[in-house]
């Protein structure tokens, strides 16, 4: 390039140069001088501009040269602009393209050049042909080709952008097992409508680019456009915070029933701060709760709104209530015992079963079971209960056995025969030799008697029921041998005759002594006596029951009539009647009594056993003198028996006062 001045001068002219434009001095061209000099007497000077090929696809660049005379000042006085390029423009199609991922794209450089050199790129099928194929897996790339023909170079490029889907945003999950995740994608340029998206492997598509309510997981978002281009994007949704957890420590509640147990919650994970809810109540900031005994639940909530439930928290009961029912007891059937339960806390008591117990709601009831019984006592203090038990062992009451009933004869004795015990008690004790032994003698009971027996066994238990035994006394064999005393004349025969009284039937008789008797084994022997005697007669039944009677016989010389010289009619059973006793008389005519005035006050005929009782017209008389009179006929006198028939002293009755011989007109006081 020539730089000129207006005319030739005789002096050199220095021209200062500055440079502008897109060309870089020393890079795109050889370094240009900051000034040049027009020699004297010349009107121009040559500025050599030599372009440099730097191999960069810069296209056409401009170099602007500003000139300023050396003596000038201020702004440049002239400028020139030069265009510089390294290569000619080759021409490649497509110049710019949005392609599907991994889809082959055919590049075509302008034909006519000798060689084609493409900058190396792994997506190119070849770097030395005019029309290689590009298969780009993603992203974008500029493919540059330099063509040469002789010394001329041509260069051009093709820009290919893969249509891609980008992650616009994602929202990870805050809470464990929640479905609060979100994925939002966006598309770059070049996608053809309609554009659709799928998150389930291409089964279902939606027009929107946002997917909500997603749990933790790995997702593949698929996009497809109206041109059939498909792309995908992998997105991992994770739990953004550590899983919210809780642990707890507890203390037991007491028997008071108040809320004096505690639950302390220790939360971890999630996002602080935490809040706490007991049993569904409102959330609070305090993590310590006072609770009653029982099952509770606590929910912890963090700042993300995540919650974790404790599940059942069991608050134990510190049941320090101790109860003692006492030792087992042993009692006899039919008796009772007082129980005595104790507790270490102030308590109420309840006994079960309610069998043979006087009060089930006191600590010390009286029980009287009839069989072995286990009694359970429940003590209650506040909300605490505890139980204990004891067994009341019941020794069965002995069952008395008084033996079989006994039948004995009147006047006989027998023995009772009890068994099965160690102590005996008979009631009544009448006729018994000992009422406290098993086999007491029953000594000649006078009548049938029922005996009751109570016993005790080796355990000291008494019988609850009595056994009975009847000692049946058959009616007495009652004999009557005749009135005492019988007065007979010496050696005169007297007919004896024992009669039976009562229901018994006597089948055998026995008289003693045998002295003077015609027979000792019949009921009516004849006696001829020469002295006083007492006969004993015994009658026996077929069951060996016996009856005995006696008869006293007074033997007098006769025939005579004997009358007592006094009598005492006072009702004492002795000498109450005044009788005439005729001895040796064949017949009795009458017996008369007169007072001292000659008045008849008593008379009997034929029956001398009838006597006067001392009354006149029913009135008791005082001491008086009376006169008795009786006529009789005498019996013959028999000779005395031999001496061998004399009774022994033991056989003779005791002696009595002999009535005086009767004087038919004697006075009696």
HUZISUL-V758045 format. One record per helix or strand of 2 or more residues. SS is the DSSP state (~ for helix, > for strand). FROM is the first residue (numbers start at 1). TO is the last residue. Records with the same first field share a line. If there is no record, write none. Layout:
# HUZISUL-V758045
SS->FROM-TO  FROM-TO
This chain:
# HUZISUL-V758045
>->2-4  13-21  35-38  44-46  60-69  78-85  88-89  92-93  96-99  104-106  108-109  115-118  133-135  140-149  152-162  165-171  181-187  196-198  210-214  217-224  230-237  245-251  261-268  275-278  288-291  294-296  298-301  307-309  313-315  323-324  329-332  337-338  342-343  348-352  366-367  373-381  384-395  406-408  414-415  423-427  441-442  449-456  467-473  478-480  486-489  493-495  499-501  506-512  526-528  533-541  546-556  560-563  580-583  585-588  590-595  600-605  615-616  619-620  626-629  632-634  667-668
~->643-645  649-651
